[in-house]
């Protein structure tokens, strides 16, 4: 009894074609479905929101925005946690070229911390 995986990125609307290094998964928008943040090198990082609340469990919508490091960086890792204790997930992204980034989440979005 082995484990079998099937590649379904395009079927799930995950179209990231960058040089990916890491993924962090968490329910960013608090809808009960796991969302996905993908780090890349030499291209934008991506935030994919699970469309489960729309009845499309396991399909994703690209909600990448300029405040999430959409510039061409060299991101290598990411982790979600509630850093400031406000009940919203925050995102820490490691980067080998420009320094690490901390994005503070609120009810609407993640914002770069200065």
C-alpha positions as CSV (number, residue, x, y, z in Angstrom):
1,X,0.0,0.0,0.0
2,X,2.0,3.0,-1.3
3,X,1.1,6.6,-1.5
4,X,0.4,8.0,-5.0
5,X,0.4,11.7,-6.0
6,X,-1.0,13.2,-9.2
7,X,0.2,16.6,-10.5
8,X,-2.8,18.9,-10.8
9,X,-1.5,22.5,-10.6
10,X,-3.2,23.7,-13.8
11,X,-6.4,21.9,-12.9
12,X,-6.4,23.7,-9.6
13,X,-5.6,27.1,-11.2
14,X,-2.1,27.3,-9.7
15,X,-0.1,28.8,-12.6
16,X,3.1,29.8,-10.9
17,X,6.0,29.1,-13.3
18,X,8.8,30.8,-11.3
19,X,11.8,29.2,-9.6
20,X,9.9,28.2,-6.5
21,X,11.7,27.5,-3.3
22,X,9.1,27.2,-0.6
23,X,5.4,27.1,0.2
24,X,3.5,28.1,3.3
25,X,-0.1,27.1,3.8
26,X,-2.7,28.6,6.1
27,X,-6.3,29.8,6.2
28,X,-5.3,33.5,5.4
29,X,-8.9,34.8,4.9
30,X,-10.5,32.8,7.7
31,X,-13.0,31.0,5.5
32,X,-12.2,27.5,6.7
33,X,-10.1,26.5,3.6
34,X,-6.3,26.3,3.4
35,X,-4.6,29.0,1.2
36,X,-1.1,28.9,-0.3
37,X,1.8,31.3,-0.5
38,X,4.6,30.3,-2.9
39,X,8.1,31.9,-2.7
40,X,10.1,32.4,-5.9
41,X,13.5,33.6,-7.0
42,X,13.8,36.1,-9.9
43,X,10.0,36.4,-10.2
44,X,7.1,37.4,-8.0
45,X,5.9,35.4,-5.0
46,X,2.3,34.2,-5.2
47,X,-0.6,34.2,-2.8
48,X,-3.4,31.7,-3.8
49,X,-6.7,31.8,-2.0
50,X,-8.7,28.5,-1.9
51,X,-12.1,29.0,-3.5
52,X,-13.8,26.5,-1.2
53,X,-16.2,29.2,0.1
54,X,-17.4,29.5,-3.5
55,X,-18.1,25.8,-3.7
56,X,-14.8,25.1,-5.5
57,X,-12.8,23.4,-2.8
58,X,-9.2,22.8,-3.9
59,X,-9.3,25.4,-6.7
60,X,-7.3,28.6,-6.1
61,X,-7.5,32.2,-7.1
62,X,-4.3,34.3,-7.5
63,X,-4.6,37.2,-5.1
64,X,-1.0,38.3,-5.3
65,X,-0.6,42.0,-4.8
66,X,2.2,44.5,-5.0
67,X,2.5,44.7,-1.2
68,X,3.4,41.0,-1.0
69,X,6.8,41.2,-2.8
70,X,5.6,41.1,-6.3
71,X,8.9,42.5,-7.4
72,X,11.7,40.1,-8.5
73,X,13.3,39.0,-5.3
74,X,15.2,35.9,-4.2
75,X,12.7,34.5,-1.6
76,X,13.6,31.2,-0.1
77,X,11.1,30.5,2.7
78,X,7.9,31.6,4.3
79,X,5.9,31.0,7.5
80,X,2.4,32.2,8.7
81,X,1.9,33.1,12.3
82,X,0.0,35.7,14.3
83,X,3.0,37.8,15.2
84,X,1.2,40.7,16.9
85,X,-1.6,38.8,18.6
86,X,-4.4,40.5,16.8
87,X,-6.1,37.3,15.6
88,X,-5.0,37.7,12.0
89,X,-2.2,35.7,10.3
90,X,1.0,37.5,9.5
91,X,3.6,36.3,7.0
92,X,7.4,36.2,7.3
93,X,9.4,35.7,4.1
94,X,13.1,35.0,4.0
95,X,15.1,36.5,1.1
96,X,18.8,36.1,0.3
97,X,19.2,39.2,-1.7
98,X,17.2,42.1,-0.2
99,X,16.6,41.1,3.4
100,X,13.7,39.3,5.0
101,X,10.2,40.7,5.0
102,X,7.4,40.7,7.6
103,X,3.9,41.3,6.3
104,X,1.3,42.2,8.9
105,X,-2.2,40.8,8.2
106,X,-5.5,42.5,8.9
107,X,-9.1,41.6,8.0
108,X,-8.5,42.7,4.4
109,X,-4.9,42.0,3.3
110,X,-1.3,41.4,4.3
111,X,0.9,44.6,4.4
112,X,4.6,45.0,4.5
113,X,5.9,46.0,7.9
114,X,8.4,48.9,7.9
